[in-house]
């Protein structure tokens, strides 16, 4: 498949010894992706939302913004933790499940010029909240750093979500919230279990604790007469370990986090673009192949001169491959197309000797009847011609889709794989039916 992922052109390369700015490279990558003239309009339209995300990410890079998204199950305290970091009630918290219904932003002015934004997301694993869970994953995938918040050991759902984020090479800070609910011994046991279950997914240094919304303490005062007075004391949020670790990460890697995220997102989108373009080309390519199959099958069935049949068949196949090569943006000359047909034909001869034998017998039968009743005597040969062109088209398209390459297995492997996946009998029946229809239209009296 042609490589749609961005690559710097030779003219854009930095001079020897120059230091490449990761942010500048990321910005250039996104601009190249947005302005790529090779992307068809229908593909741009199908991926319109993703292209909007690219534009937003480009603006974010140009403004020097960093995004950190809170991610986790319902009611683990995501909103409370972000509020504690901000020092204000920016995000709504509630004992009700699913209170956060869309992604919300808050500016963390404590770091540098206030260029860090905290994002609250809907909780995962929520009943009837599939769209909110999808939104949470999408936001986390576009964040420069993910605050993965839990309030106990990892559940199966959390482990799967954590692995999915880690697979996107997204930096993760794993936060055990509500530590005030546990004794010191329970806390140490829980942290050890989290380290074990997140091994390979989260840097051990990125496992921290927090008490974003501590439970109130009950105070009991006993007066001189022995009367008890019960009251509550609100405790201040404790997110100091989270804040300290975030500062360390941002100080050490802040300049590259956004660039890494932008490059990964651009790479994923370019892969999607490539897949969409390839799918569109393959769909159009199948229509092209079928039209040449019908044309060749009818021509061979209707033409009573066997030698002319063979010459016409070769010319049809050459024209088809030239047509397909232009469709894939890898044009072949007629000479190159002829050479490709020879290569394919040689492998087909080794693997389909019986089919080619039928082709020759059918040709001799037509010659012996003097060309009478093309529908009767030419139908089989036309169907074989149809089928052979169909195989040539499928093999040629695979060769072009792989960037004019046979791959590691060579042409024999490609031809064999395609033949193994084709239902020859059904294709031959379809060919005979379509040829009869075309010949009946061309010769109503036959």
C-alpha positions as CSV (number, residue, x, y, z in Angstrom):
1,X,0.0,0.0,0.0
2,X,1.3,3.5,-0.8
3,X,2.6,5.2,2.4
4,X,0.3,8.0,3.3
5,X,2.0,8.9,6.5
6,X,3.9,12.2,6.5
7,X,7.5,12.2,5.6
8,X,9.7,15.3,5.3
9,X,10.8,16.0,1.8
10,X,14.5,16.3,1.0
11,X,14.1,20.1,0.6
12,X,12.5,20.4,4.0
13,X,15.2,18.5,5.9
14,X,17.3,20.4,8.5
15,X,20.9,21.1,7.6
16,X,23.5,18.8,9.1
17,X,24.1,19.4,12.8
18,X,20.8,21.4,13.2
19,X,18.6,20.6,16.2
20,X,15.1,19.6,15.2
21,X,12.4,21.2,17.3
22,X,9.8,18.4,18.1
23,X,7.0,20.9,18.2
24,X,8.0,22.4,14.9
25,X,8.2,19.0,13.3
26,X,4.8,18.1,14.7
27,X,3.2,21.3,13.4
28,X,4.7,20.6,10.0
29,X,3.4,17.1,10.1
30,X,-0.1,18.2,10.8
31,X,0.0,20.9,8.1
32,X,1.2,18.4,5.6
33,X,-1.6,16.0,6.5
34,X,-4.2,18.8,6.2
35,X,-2.9,20.0,2.9
36,X,-2.1,16.7,1.2
37,X,-3.5,17.0,-2.3
38,X,-3.5,13.3,-2.8
39,X,-6.5,12.8,-0.5
40,X,-9.7,12.5,-2.5
41,X,-12.6,14.8,-1.6
42,X,-14.9,11.9,-0.6
43,X,-12.2,10.6,1.9
44,X,-11.9,14.1,3.4
45,X,-15.6,14.3,3.8
46,X,-15.8,10.8,5.4
47,X,-13.1,11.8,7.9
48,X,-14.3,15.4,8.4
49,X,-14.5,15.1,12.2
50,X,-10.9,13.8,12.3
51,X,-9.7,16.6,10.1
52,X,-11.3,19.1,12.5
53,X,-9.4,17.4,15.3
54,X,-6.2,17.9,13.4
55,X,-7.0,21.6,13.0
56,X,-7.7,21.9,16.7
57,X,-4.5,20.1,17.6
58,X,-2.5,22.3,15.3
59,X,-3.9,25.4,17.0
60,X,-3.1,23.8,20.4
61,X,0.5,23.3,19.3
62,X,0.8,26.9,18.0
63,X,-0.5,28.2,21.3
64,X,1.7,25.9,23.3
65,X,-1.2,24.3,25.2
66,X,-1.0,20.9,27.0
67,X,-4.1,18.8,27.7
68,X,-4.3,16.4,30.6
69,X,-7.5,14.2,30.8
70,X,-9.0,12.5,33.8
71,X,-10.2,9.0,33.0
72,X,-11.8,6.3,35.0
73,X,-14.9,4.6,36.2
74,X,-18.0,6.4,37.4
75,X,-17.7,8.0,40.9
76,X,-14.0,7.4,41.5
77,X,-13.6,11.2,42.0
78,X,-12.3,12.5,38.7
79,X,-14.1,15.8,39.0
80,X,-13.2,16.2,42.6
81,X,-9.5,15.6,41.9
82,X,-9.4,18.2,39.1
83,X,-11.2,20.7,41.3
84,X,-8.6,20.1,44.0
85,X,-5.8,20.7,41.5
86,X,-7.4,23.9,40.3
87,X,-8.2,25.1,43.8
88,X,-11.7,26.0,42.7
89,X,-15.0,24.2,42.0
90,X,-14.7,24.2,38.3
91,X,-16.1,20.7,37.6
92,X,-19.4,19.5,39.0
93,X,-19.4,16.7,41.5
94,X,-22.3,14.7,42.6
95,X,-23.0,11.4,44.4
96,X,-25.2,10.5,41.4
97,X,-23.6,8.2,38.8
98,X,-22.8,9.7,35.5
99,X,-23.0,13.4,36.4
100,X,-20.3,14.3,33.8
101,X,-22.0,13.9,30.5
102,X,-19.4,15.6,28.2
103,X,-15.8,16.6,28.2
104,X,-15.2,19.8,30.2
105,X,-12.1,21.9,30.4
106,X,-10.3,23.9,33.1
107,X,-7.1,25.9,32.9
108,X,-4.4,25.0,35.4
109,X,-2.8,28.4,35.9
110,X,-0.4,27.0,38.6
111,X,2.0,25.7,35.9
112,X,4.0,28.2,33.8
113,X,1.9,30.6,31.8
114,X,-1.3,28.7,32.5
115,X,-0.8,26.7,29.3
116,X,-2.0,23.4,30.9
117,X,-5.6,22.5,30.6
118,X,-7.4,19.8,32.7
119,X,-10.2,17.8,31.0
120,X,-12.9,16.0,32.9
121,X,-14.5,13.0,31.0
122,X,-17.6,10.9,31.6
123,X,-17.1,7.7,33.5
124,X,-16.5,4.3,31.9
125,X,-18.5,1.2,32.7
126,X,-21.7,3.1,33.1
127,X,-25.1,1.6,32.4
128,X,-26.7,3.0,29.2
129,X,-23.7,5.2,28.8
130,X,-22.0,3.7,25.8
131,X,-21.7,7.1,24.0
132,X,-20.2,8.7,27.1
133,X,-17.7,5.9,27.4
134,X,-16.7,6.3,23.8
135,X,-16.3,10.0,24.3
136,X,-14.1,9.4,27.3
137,X,-11.9,7.1,25.3
138,X,-11.7,9.6,22.4
139,X,-10.7,12.5,24.7
140,X,-8.1,10.3,26.5
141,X,-6.7,9.3,23.1
142,X,-6.2,13.0,22.2
143,X,-4.8,14.1,25.5
144,X,-1.1,14.7,26.0
145,X,-1.2,13.0,29.4
146,X,-3.9,10.8,31.0
147,X,-4.8,10.9,34.7
148,X,-6.1,7.4,35.2
149,X,-8.0,7.5,38.5
150,X,-9.1,4.5,40.6
151,X,-10.5,4.1,44.1
152,X,-9.4,0.5,44.7
153,X,-7.6,-2.3,42.9
154,X,-8.0,-2.5,39.1
155,X,-11.2,-4.1,37.8
156,X,-11.3,-6.1,34.5
157,X,-12.9,-3.1,32.8
158,X,-10.2,-0.7,34.2
159,X,-7.4,-3.0,33.2
160,X,-8.7,-3.3,29.6
161,X,-9.1,0.5,29.4
162,X,-5.6,1.1,30.9
163,X,-4.1,-1.3,28.3
164,X,-6.0,0.4,25.5
165,X,-4.5,3.8,26.5
166,X,-1.0,2.4,27.0
167,X,-1.2,0.8,23.5
168,X,-1.6,4.3,22.1
169,X,1.7,5.2,23.8
170,X,0.0,7.8,25.9
171,X,1.8,8.9,29.2
172,X,-0.3,7.7,32.1
173,X,-0.4,8.9,35.8
174,X,-2.2,6.2,37.8
175,X,-3.9,7.8,40.8
176,X,-5.3,5.9,43.7
177,X,-7.9,8.3,45.0
178,X,-9.9,8.1,48.3
179,X,-6.9,6.8,50.2
180,X,-8.4,8.2,53.4
181,X,-10.9,5.3,53.2
182,X,-8.1,2.9,54.0
183,X,-5.8,2.2,56.9
184,X,-2.1,2.5,56.4
185,X,-1.7,-1.3,56.1
186,X,-4.5,-1.6,53.6
187,X,-3.1,1.3,51.6
188,X,0.3,-0.4,51.3
189,X,-1.3,-3.7,50.2
190,X,-3.4,-1.9,47.7
191,X,-0.5,0.0,46.2
192,X,1.5,-3.2,45.9
193,X,-1.4,-4.8,44.0
194,X,-1.8,-1.8,41.7
195,X,1.9,-1.9,40.9
196,X,1.7,-5.6,40.1
197,X,-1.5,-5.3,37.9
198,X,-0.2,-2.2,36.0
199,X,3.3,-3.6,35.4
200,X,4.4,-2.9,31.8
201,X,1.5,-0.3,31.4
202,X,2.4,2.4,33.9
203,X,5.8,3.6,35.1
204,X,6.0,2.7,38.8
205,X,7.0,6.3,39.6
206,X,3.7,7.4,38.1
207,X,1.6,5.6,40.7
208,X,0.5,8.2,43.3
209,X,-2.2,8.6,45.9
210,X,-4.8,11.3,46.6
211,X,-7.7,12.2,48.8
212,X,-9.5,14.7,46.6
213,X,-12.6,14.9,48.7
214,X,-11.9,13.4,52.1
215,X,-14.7,12.1,54.2
216,X,-15.5,14.4,57.1
217,X,-14.2,13.5,60.5
218,X,-16.6,13.0,63.4
219,X,-15.6,15.0,66.5
220,X,-17.0,14.1,69.9
221,X,-16.6,16.7,72.7
222,X,-17.5,15.8,76.3
223,X,-18.2,18.6,78.6
224,X,-17.6,18.7,82.4
225,X,-20.9,17.2,83.0
226,X,-20.3,14.2,80.7
227,X,-22.5,15.3,77.9
228,X,-21.3,14.4,74.4
229,X,-21.5,16.8,71.5
230,X,-21.0,15.4,68.0
231,X,-19.8,17.5,65.1
232,X,-18.1,17.1,61.7
233,X,-14.8,18.5,60.6
234,X,-14.2,19.0,56.9
235,X,-10.7,18.1,55.8
236,X,-8.8,19.8,53.1
237,X,-8.2,17.9,49.8
238,X,-4.8,16.2,49.7
239,X,-3.5,16.1,46.1
240,X,0.0,17.1,46.9
241,X,1.6,13.8,45.5
242,X,-0.4,14.2,42.2
243,X,0.7,17.9,41.9
244,X,4.3,17.1,42.6
245,X,4.5,14.3,40.1
246,X,2.8,16.3,37.4
247,X,5.3,19.1,38.0
248,X,8.1,16.7,37.6
249,X,6.7,15.3,34.3
250,X,5.9,18.7,32.9
251,X,9.2,20.1,33.8
252,X,11.1,17.2,32.2
253,X,8.9,16.4,29.2
254,X,6.4,19.2,28.8
255,X,7.9,20.4,25.6
256,X,7.7,17.0,23.9
257,X,4.4,15.6,25.3
258,X,2.2,17.7,22.9
259,X,4.5,17.0,20.0
260,X,4.4,13.3,20.7
261,X,0.7,13.2,21.0
262,X,0.3,15.3,17.8
263,X,2.6,13.0,15.8
264,X,0.8,9.9,17.1
265,X,-2.6,11.3,16.2
266,X,-1.4,12.4,12.7
267,X,0.1,8.9,12.2
268,X,-3.2,7.3,13.1
269,X,-5.2,9.6,10.9
270,X,-2.9,9.1,8.0
271,X,-3.3,5.4,8.4
272,X,-7.1,5.9,8.3
273,X,-6.8,8.0,5.2
274,X,-4.7,5.4,3.6
275,X,-7.2,2.7,4.4
276,X,-10.1,4.8,3.1
277,X,-8.3,5.6,-0.1
278,X,-7.3,2.0,-0.6
279,X,-10.9,0.8,0.0
280,X,-12.2,3.4,-2.5
281,X,-9.6,2.3,-5.0
282,X,-10.4,-1.3,-4.5
283,X,-14.1,-0.7,-5.0
284,X,-13.5,1.2,-8.2
285,X,-10.9,-1.3,-9.2
286,X,-13.4,-4.2,-8.9
287,X,-15.8,-2.3,-11.2
288,X,-12.9,-1.8,-13.7
289,X,-12.0,-5.4,-13.6
290,X,-15.5,-6.6,-14.1
291,X,-16.1,-4.3,-17.1
292,X,-12.9,-5.7,-18.7
293,X,-13.9,-9.3,-17.9
294,X,-17.3,-8.8,-19.6
295,X,-15.7,-7.1,-22.6
296,X,-13.1,-9.8,-23.0
297,X,-15.5,-12.7,-22.5
298,X,-18.0,-11.3,-25.1
299,X,-15.2,-10.6,-27.6
300,X,-13.7,-14.0,-27.3
301,X,-17.0,-15.8,-27.4
302,X,-18.2,-13.8,-30.4
303,X,-14.9,-13.9,-32.4
304,X,-14.6,-17.2,-34.5
305,X,-10.9,-16.9,-35.1
306,X,-8.9,-18.5,-32.3
307,X,-5.6,-16.6,-33.0
308,X,-7.4,-13.3,-33.0
309,X,-9.1,-14.4,-29.7
310,X,-5.7,-14.8,-28.1
311,X,-4.3,-11.5,-29.4
312,X,-7.5,-9.6,-28.3
313,X,-7.4,-11.3,-24.9
314,X,-3.8,-10.1,-24.3
315,X,-4.6,-6.6,-25.4
316,X,-7.6,-6.5,-23.1
317,X,-5.6,-7.6,-20.1
318,X,-2.8,-5.1,-20.9
319,X,-5.3,-2.2,-21.1
320,X,-6.9,-3.4,-17.8
321,X,-3.6,-3.3,-15.9
322,X,-2.7,0.1,-17.4
323,X,-6.1,1.4,-16.2
324,X,-5.7,-0.1,-12.7
325,X,-2.2,1.3,-12.4
326,X,-3.5,4.8,-13.1
327,X,-6.2,4.3,-10.5
328,X,-3.6,3.5,-7.9
329,X,-1.3,6.4,-8.8
330,X,1.4,4.0,-10.0
331,X,1.2,4.2,-13.8
332,X,2.5,1.3,-15.9
333,X,3.6,1.5,-19.5
334,X,2.0,-1.0,-21.9
335,X,5.4,-2.8,-22.0
336,X,5.5,-3.0,-18.2
337,X,1.9,-4.2,-18.2
338,X,2.7,-6.9,-20.7
339,X,5.7,-8.0,-18.6
340,X,3.4,-8.2,-15.6
341,X,0.9,-10.4,-17.5
342,X,3.7,-12.7,-18.5
343,X,4.7,-13.1,-14.9
344,X,1.1,-13.7,-13.8
345,X,0.4,-16.0,-16.8
346,X,3.4,-18.1,-16.0
347,X,2.2,-18.7,-12.5
348,X,-1.4,-19.3,-13.7
349,X,-0.1,-21.9,-16.2
350,X,1.6,-23.8,-13.3
351,X,-1.4,-23.6,-11.1
352,X,-4.3,-23.8,-13.6
353,X,-3.1,-26.1,-16.4
354,X,-6.6,-27.6,-16.7
355,X,-8.3,-24.3,-17.2
356,X,-5.9,-23.3,-20.0
357,X,-6.5,-26.8,-21.6
358,X,-10.2,-26.0,-21.6
359,X,-9.4,-22.7,-23.3
360,X,-7.5,-24.4,-26.1
361,X,-10.2,-27.2,-26.6
362,X,-12.9,-24.6,-26.8
363,X,-11.0,-22.6,-29.3
364,X,-10.5,-25.6,-31.5
365,X,-14.2,-26.4,-31.2
366,X,-15.1,-23.0,-32.5
367,X,-12.7,-23.3,-35.4
368,X,-14.2,-26.7,-36.3
369,X,-17.7,-25.4,-36.4
370,X,-16.8,-22.6,-38.7
371,X,-17.8,-20.0,-36.1
372,X,-21.5,-21.0,-36.2
373,X,-23.6,-20.2,-33.2
374,X,-21.2,-18.2,-31.1
375,X,-23.6,-18.5,-28.1
376,X,-23.3,-22.3,-28.1
377,X,-19.6,-22.8,-29.1
378,X,-18.0,-19.7,-27.8
379,X,-19.8,-19.5,-24.4
380,X,-17.3,-21.8,-22.6
381,X,-14.3,-20.1,-24.1
382,X,-15.7,-16.7,-23.3
383,X,-16.3,-17.8,-19.7
384,X,-12.7,-19.0,-19.4
385,X,-11.5,-15.7,-20.9
386,X,-13.7,-13.8,-18.4
387,X,-12.3,-15.9,-15.5
388,X,-8.6,-15.6,-16.6
389,X,-9.0,-11.8,-16.9
390,X,-10.7,-11.7,-13.5
391,X,-7.7,-13.6,-11.9
392,X,-5.2,-11.3,-13.7
393,X,-7.1,-8.3,-12.5
394,X,-7.2,-9.5,-8.8
395,X,-3.5,-10.4,-8.9
396,X,-2.5,-7.1,-10.7
397,X,-4.5,-5.1,-8.2
398,X,-2.8,-6.8,-5.2
399,X,0.6,-6.1,-6.8
400,X,-0.4,-2.4,-7.2
401,X,-2.0,-2.1,-3.8
402,X,1.3,-3.3,-2.3
403,X,3.2,-0.5,-4.0
404,X,4.2,-2.5,-7.2
405,X,5.6,-5.3,-5.0
406,X,4.9,-9.0,-4.8
407,X,5.9,-9.1,-1.1
408,X,8.1,-11.7,0.5
409,X,6.3,-14.7,-1.0
410,X,6.8,-13.5,-4.6
411,X,4.2,-13.8,-7.5
412,X,3.6,-17.5,-7.0
413,X,2.4,-16.9,-3.5
414,X,0.1,-14.1,-4.5
415,X,-1.4,-16.0,-7.4
416,X,-1.9,-19.1,-5.3
417,X,-3.5,-17.1,-2.4
418,X,-6.0,-15.4,-4.8
419,X,-6.9,-18.7,-6.6
420,X,-7.4,-20.4,-3.2
421,X,-9.9,-17.7,-2.2
422,X,-11.9,-17.7,-5.5
423,X,-15.0,-19.8,-6.2
424,X,-14.1,-20.7,-9.8
425,X,-17.4,-22.4,-10.5
426,X,-19.6,-19.5,-9.4
427,X,-17.4,-17.0,-11.3
428,X,-17.6,-19.2,-14.4
429,X,-21.4,-19.5,-14.1
430,X,-21.7,-15.7,-13.6
431,X,-19.4,-15.2,-16.7
432,X,-21.6,-17.5,-18.9
433,X,-24.7,-15.7,-17.8
434,X,-23.4,-12.2,-18.4
435,X,-21.9,-13.3,-21.8
436,X,-25.2,-14.8,-22.9
437,X,-27.1,-11.7,-21.9
438,X,-24.6,-9.5,-23.9
439,X,-24.6,-11.8,-26.9
440,X,-28.4,-12.0,-26.9
441,X,-28.7,-8.3,-27.0
442,X,-26.1,-8.0,-29.7
443,X,-27.7,-10.9,-31.8
444,X,-31.4,-11.2,-31.0
445,X,-31.9,-13.8,-33.8
446,X,-29.3,-16.2,-32.3
